[in-house]
Amino acid sequence: MNKYPNSGRLNYSKNKIHPKSPDMYGEMSFDRSFLRTLLNEIEGDDIVIKLDAWQQDGNYGPWFSIKVNTYKKPEQVEPIPQQPAPVLDEGDLPF
């Protein structure tokens, strides 16, 4: 089990053999429960996973720490319509 679930890292490729070789390589680790949740929440065929990344400096050069962004905006709740305050005249006051 990964110390930081739903995270990983990207390293710069230093030995590019071909111009179309990737600029970076790396891996991510996912919790099984996270993947199940994704599959249950998505109705279509496309699953979009948002990522956040932080550039780090290491012994072998710079690399990126990556993490799944699981932030969801709170659902908008429609406000309850306010009833206008009743108009009181002085005869309605008890004092």
Backbone torsions as a table, in degrees:
resi	resn	phi	psi	omega
1	MET	NA	136.8	-178.5
2	ASN	-74.3	144.0	178.5
3	LYS	-62.0	-36.8	179.6
4	TYR	-119.4	96.8	-177.4
5	PRO	-63.2	150.6	178.3
6	ASN	58.5	43.6	-179.6
7	SER	-145.5	172.8	179.5
8	GLY	-173.1	-156.9	-179.7
9	ARG	-152.2	154.5	174.9
10	LEU	-123.4	134.5	177.5
11	ASN	-116.4	147.8	174.1
12	TYR	-70.9	138.3	175.5
13	SER	-77.3	126.1	179.2
14	LYS	-97.5	-21.5	-177.2
15	ASN	-117.2	71.3	178.0
16	LYS	-77.2	117.6	-177.3
17	ILE	-83.2	-33.3	-173.2
18	HIS	-134.2	150.6	178.7
19	PRO	-57.9	-26.0	180.0
20	LYS	-91.7	4.2	175.9
21	SER	-65.3	150.0	-177.9
22	PRO	-65.0	148.0	176.3
23	ASP	-76.3	-28.0	-178.3
24	MET	-138.0	159.2	174.7
25	TYR	-142.4	161.0	179.4
26	GLY	171.7	-164.7	-179.6
27	GLU	-154.0	160.2	175.3
28	MET	-129.7	150.8	176.1
29	SER	-116.7	131.5	-179.2
30	PHE	-119.4	141.8	170.1
31	ASP	-71.3	140.7	177.9
32	ARG	-60.1	-39.8	-179.2
33	SER	-64.5	-35.4	177.4
34	PHE	-64.0	-43.7	179.3
35	LEU	-65.5	-39.3	176.7
36	ARG	-61.7	-44.1	179.2
37	THR	-60.3	-44.0	177.9
38	LEU	-58.8	-47.1	-178.4
39	LEU	-63.8	-35.3	-179.3
40	ASN	-76.6	-30.2	-176.4
41	GLU	-84.6	-26.0	-175.0
42	ILE	-91.0	132.1	-179.6
43	GLU	-95.1	-29.3	-177.8
44	GLY	-89.9	-171.4	179.7
45	ASP	-84.1	-24.6	-177.4
46	ASP	-89.0	129.1	175.4
47	ILE	-114.2	118.7	179.8
48	VAL	-100.8	126.9	177.5
49	ILE	-116.2	116.7	178.8
50	LYS	-81.4	139.3	-177.9
51	LEU	-122.3	148.1	170.3
52	ASP	-115.2	148.2	-178.8
53	ALA	-139.6	145.8	177.2
54	TRP	-130.4	128.5	178.2
55	GLN	-77.8	133.3	-178.8
56	GLN	-122.6	155.7	173.1
57	ASP	-110.5	126.5	-178.7
58	GLY	-122.6	-179.5	179.6
59	ASN	-61.4	-28.6	-177.3
60	TYR	-107.7	16.3	177.4
61	GLY	115.1	-177.4	-177.8
62	PRO	-72.3	151.1	176.3
63	TRP	-152.7	169.9	-179.0
64	PHE	-116.6	130.6	170.1
65	SER	-88.3	130.0	-178.6
66	ILE	-122.8	150.0	-178.7
67	LYS	-147.7	145.5	176.3
68	VAL	-70.4	132.0	177.0
69	ASN	-90.2	109.6	-177.4
70	THR	-103.5	12.1	-178.5
71	TYR	-65.2	134.1	174.7
72	LYS	-125.9	132.9	176.9
73	LYS	-65.4	140.0	175.7
74	PRO	-62.0	142.7	179.4
75	GLU	-65.4	141.4	178.4
76	GLN	-74.4	123.0	176.6
77	VAL	-100.0	128.2	-179.7
78	GLU	-69.1	131.1	179.6
79	PRO	-66.4	147.8	176.9
80	ILE	-73.0	129.1	-179.4
81	PRO	-60.5	132.9	-179.8
82	GLN	-83.7	133.7	176.1
83	GLN	-84.1	138.8	178.3
84	PRO	-63.3	143.5	179.1
85	ALA	-65.2	139.0	179.7
86	PRO	-66.0	144.7	178.7
87	VAL	-86.2	123.8	-179.5
88	LEU	-105.8	138.5	171.2
89	ASP	-104.1	171.6	-172.7
90	GLU	-64.3	-22.2	179.1
91	GLY	-71.1	-19.4	-179.8
92	ASP	-83.8	-13.1	-177.2
93	LEU	-80.3	135.7	-175.5
94	PRO	-77.2	-5.7	-179.0
95	PHE	-122.8	NA	NA
